[in-house]
Amino acid sequence: MLEKKLTEEILGVALSTGADFAEIYCELTRNGGIRLLDGKIDSISDNTVSGVGIRAFLGTRTVYGSTSDISREGLLRCAASVAAAMGDGKEERSIKLTERIFPNIHPVKIVPSAADMKFKTDLLREGCAAAKDYDEKIVQVIGNLITVDHTIQIANSDGLFTSDRHIRTRMAIAATASDGHENQTGFSGPGRGMGLEVFDLFPPREIGKEAARIAMVNLSAGYCPAGEMTVAIENGFGGVIFHEACGHSLEATSVGTGTSQMCGKLGQKVANEKVTAVDDGTIPGAWGSVNIDDEGHPTQRNVLIENGVLKNYMIDRLGSRRMGMPMTGNSRRQDYGFEPTSRMTNTFIENGPDKNEDIIASIEYGLYARSMGGGSVNPLTGAFNFSVSEGYIVRNGKICEPVRGATLIGTGTQILQDIDMVGQNCATGQGMCGSSSGSVPTDVGQPLIRVSKITVGGR
């Protein structure tokens, strides 16, 4: 991390050609990984990301530069290149920084980098063995234990000088089942903003068994029929639908540039009145939580949609300038090589008024999406398609045979209106979200919901 005096000097150089604001982001991140293939160590990784990003503002214009040369000369050179790109003025700027310490709401009991390698490997072996032993048709198991120890320091020309440290741990297991003719896979990958104590919450054996269970379900499943139907989407990672189809459209990255379907709709009804959606980066130990965002602003609970009415957006500093609205603690980036943008943290639909059993019972014929896979979305139009990784046909209010190959196709604005039942078992699932500022950890979530009608792709 950088000394305060040097940081003040760097900021002064970044401002020297007429910028009205400058900031420095210093990072030291240690990424650890263990990969097992069929019970044997396939790879062990331990890499460090270290560098500095420097950004200057003039109104809504920004210039960003980064460097891995953290010597005084290298940092001043980077700041000078940012200043040169900003303008050709020349003025002396004096910056006085005041250190600020923000509360840590994510205590860690077992720091992964301090734990014995055998201990970590044994945890992963336990999960992989449980998947392999689930059924004789499980022919391959791949397991990964992923740890991140992320320390940042942020300073800006408003006088902020602060730092933060955040640790994340995740175990991801993929199991493949085969009947000799075809293969099907299952995946389970819980994670938290915690140390290795996370496996007190998620025992490795249960992670492995869940991956194998899904693989076996899909091996026995027939193909999903296509057509418009009623769909119940289960909690946890089912929330990826809201995250992708609607969440990105509520980020200032698209709203502030006029490229979002949600532009100009504050105070308007955009969803069914049963839908309340929140982005909350303050949940202790959650996968997407941080104490401060990547501009040094404290994270907060941000109600996006309340009883169907659009209440707020997710706003970083540049978005704040463009939109004339306050920052919400949503500025994020993959690492120092990326200029930050507004991004989600833990985004979810809150519990609603409906009983879960009533949601299933209400469906005469439709699809129950127990777990979701990946997909894609256009933030401008909200058009999306998502795969269903575990699905079942519902007949006469009963969950029946499993089906595979289902995709959900629609638009964000339409699905928000068509969510007509919201259950009471809200849970989250973990993922990595990609956007213009790289890949960042995010939680998605919801209770069981019912979509009255949506196009289901299948056979």
Secondary structure in CASP SS format (residue, H / E / C, confidence):
PFRMAT SS
TARGET T0000
AUTHOR 0000-0000-0000
METHOD secondary structure of the structure
MODEL  1
M C 1.00
L C 1.00
E C 1.00
K H 1.00
K H 1.00
L H 1.00
T H 1.00
E H 1.00
E H 1.00
I H 1.00
L H 1.00
G H 1.00
V H 1.00
A H 1.00
L C 1.00
S C 1.00
T C 1.00
G C 1.00
A C 1.00
D C 1.00
F E 1.00
A E 1.00
E E 1.00
I E 1.00
Y E 1.00
C E 1.00
E E 1.00
L E 1.00
T E 1.00
R E 1.00
N E 1.00
G E 1.00
G E 1.00
I E 1.00
R E 1.00
L E 1.00
L E 1.00
D C 1.00
G C 1.00
K E 1.00
I E 1.00
D E 1.00
S E 1.00
I E 1.00
S E 1.00
D E 1.00
N E 1.00
T E 1.00
V E 1.00
S E 1.00
G E 1.00
V E 1.00
G E 1.00
I E 1.00
R E 1.00
A E 1.00
F E 1.00
L E 1.00
G C 1.00
T C 1.00
R E 1.00
T E 1.00
V E 1.00
Y E 1.00
G E 1.00
S E 1.00
T E 1.00
S C 1.00
D C 1.00
I C 1.00
S C 1.00
R H 1.00
E H 1.00
G H 1.00
L H 1.00
L H 1.00
R H 1.00
C H 1.00
A H 1.00
A H 1.00
S H 1.00
V H 1.00
A H 1.00
A H 1.00
A H 1.00
M H 1.00
G C 1.00
D C 1.00
G C 1.00
K C 1.00
E C 1.00
E C 1.00
R C 1.00
S C 1.00
I C 1.00
K C 1.00
L C 1.00
T E 1.00
E E 1.00
R C 1.00
I C 1.00
F C 1.00
P C 1.00
N C 1.00
I C 1.00
H C 1.00
P C 1.00
V C 1.00
K C 1.00
I C 1.00
V C 1.00
P H 1.00
S H 1.00
A H 1.00
A C 1.00
D C 1.00
M H 1.00
K H 1.00
F H 1.00
K H 1.00
T H 1.00
D H 1.00
L H 1.00
L H 1.00
R H 1.00
E H 1.00
G H 1.00
C H 1.00
A H 1.00
A H 1.00
A H 1.00
K H 1.00
D C 1.00
Y C 1.00
D C 1.00
E C 1.00
K C 1.00
I E 1.00
V E 1.00
Q E 1.00
V E 1.00
I E 1.00
G E 1.00
N E 1.00
L E 1.00
I E 1.00
T E 1.00
V E 1.00
D E 1.00
H E 1.00
T E 1.00
I E 1.00
Q E 1.00
I E 1.00
A E 1.00
N E 1.00
S C 1.00
D C 1.00
G C 1.00
L E 1.00
F E 1.00
T E 1.00
S E 1.00
D E 1.00
R E 1.00
H E 1.00
I E 1.00
R E 1.00
T E 1.00
R E 1.00
M E 1.00
A E 1.00
I E 1.00
A E 1.00
A E 1.00
T E 1.00
A E 1.00
S E 1.00
D C 1.00
G C 1.00
H C 1.00
E C 1.00
N E 1.00
Q E 1.00
T E 1.00
G E 1.00
F E 1.00
S E 1.00
G C 1.00
P C 1.00
G E 1.00
R E 1.00
G C 1.00
M C 1.00
G C 1.00
L C 1.00
E C 1.00
V H 1.00
F H 1.00
D H 1.00
L H 1.00
F C 1.00
P C 1.00
P H 1.00
R H 1.00
E H 1.00
I H 1.00
G H 1.00
K H 1.00
E H 1.00
A H 1.00
A H 1.00
R H 1.00
I H 1.00
A H 1.00
M H 1.00
V H 1.00
N H 1.00
L H 1.00
S H 1.00
A C 1.00
G E 1.00
Y E 1.00
C C 1.00
P C 1.00
A C 1.00
G E 1.00
E E 1.00
M E 1.00
T E 1.00
V E 1.00
A E 1.00
I E 1.00
E C 1.00
N C 1.00
G E 1.00
F H 1.00
G H 1.00
G H 1.00
V H 1.00
I H 1.00
F H 1.00
H H 1.00
E H 1.00
A H 1.00
C H 1.00
G H 1.00
H H 1.00
S H 1.00
L H 1.00
E E 1.00
A H 1.00
T H 1.00
S H 1.00
V H 1.00
G C 1.00
T C 1.00
G C 1.00
T C 1.00
S C 1.00
Q C 1.00
M C 1.00
C C 1.00
G C 1.00
K C 1.00
L C 1.00
G C 1.00
Q C 1.00
K E 1.00
V C 1.00
A C 1.00
N C 1.00
E C 1.00
K C 1.00
V C 1.00
T C 1.00
A E 1.00
V E 1.00
D E 1.00
D E 1.00
G C 1.00
T C 1.00
I C 1.00
P C 1.00
G C 1.00
A C 1.00
W C 1.00
G C 1.00
S C 1.00
V C 1.00
N C 1.00
I E 1.00
D C 1.00
D C 1.00
E C 1.00
G C 1.00
H C 1.00
P E 1.00
T C 1.00
Q C 1.00
R E 1.00
N E 1.00
V E 1.00
L E 1.00
I E 1.00
E E 1.00
N C 1.00
G C 1.00
V E 1.00
L E 1.00
K C 1.00
N C 1.00
Y C 1.00
M E 1.00
I C 1.00
D C 1.00
R H 1.00
L H 1.00
G H 1.00
S H 1.00
R H 1.00
R H 1.00
M H 1.00
G C 1.00
M C 1.00
P C 1.00
M C 1.00
T C 1.00
G C 1.00
N C 1.00
S E 1.00
R E 1.00
R C 1.00
Q C 1.00
D C 1.00
Y C 1.00
G C 1.00
F C 1.00
E C 1.00
P C 1.00
T E 1.00
S E 1.00
R C 1.00
M C 1.00
T C 1.00
N E 1.00
T E 1.00
F E 1.00
I E 1.00
E C 1.00
N C 1.00
G C 1.00
P C 1.00
D C 1.00
K C 1.00
N H 1.00
E H 1.00
D H 1.00
I H 1.00
I H 1.00
A H 1.00
S C 1.00
I C 1.00
E C 1.00
Y E 1.00
G E 1.00
L E 1.00
Y E 1.00
A E 1.00
R E 1.00
S E 1.00
M E 1.00
G E 1.00
G E 1.00
G E 1.00
S E 1.00
V E 1.00
N C 1.00
P C 1.00
L C 1.00
T C 1.00
G C 1.00
A E 1.00
F E 1.00
N E 1.00
F E 1.00
S E 1.00
V E 1.00
S E 1.00
E E 1.00
G E 1.00
Y E 1.00
I E 1.00
V E 1.00
R E 1.00
N C 1.00
G C 1.00
K E 1.00
I E 1.00
C E 1.00
E E 1.00
P E 1.00
V E 1.00
R E 1.00
G C 1.00
A C 1.00
T E 1.00
L E 1.00
I E 1.00
G E 1.00
T E 1.00
G H 1.00
T H 1.00
Q H 1.00
I H 1.00
L H 1.00
Q H 1.00
D H 1.00
I E 1.00
D E 1.00
M E 1.00
V E 1.00
G C 1.00
Q C 1.00
N C 1.00
C C 1.00
A E 1.00
T E 1.00
G E 1.00
Q E 1.00
G E 1.00
M E 1.00
C E 1.00
G E 1.00
S E 1.00
S C 1.00
S C 1.00
G E 1.00
S E 1.00
V E 1.00
P E 1.00
T E 1.00
D E 1.00
V E 1.00
G E 1.00
Q E 1.00
P C 1.00
L C 1.00
I E 1.00
R E 1.00
V E 1.00
S E 1.00
K E 1.00
I E 1.00
T E 1.00
V E 1.00
G E 1.00
G C 1.00
R C 1.00
END
